[in-house]
Amino acid sequence: MNNDSTMTAQEFDKRFDDGEDITPYIDKSSIRRPGLEVRRVNVDFPEWIIQELDQTSRRIGVTRQALIKLWISERIQLEDRQTQATKGASYLEAVLMDRPQNP
């Protein structure tokens, strides 16, 4: 943040809302991305997987690292959707099981 002046949050918001460039008032060294901090992870792969990763990454025009991140992200999202669907189905089954039977 510009040390020459301070401003309230309301003043900052008004300047932003008015379309003013607010970047001089931001301390970029303190910016954080919660949940998106980078951590290094080492994974050992057999040579054939490395070759396949390299071939695929060249074919689609991304780095090996980008391809691995993309595939892992897609898989996590798929697993999350399947888990949510299973929870929904379990809830529905529980509701239906508690319903009185028609004579």
Secondary structure, 3 states (H helix, E strand, C coil): CCCCCCCCHHHHHHHHHCCCCCHHHCCHHHCCCCCCCCCCCCCCCCHHHHHHHHHHHHHHCCCHHHHHHHHHHHHHHHHHHHHHHHHHHHHHHHHHHHCCCCC
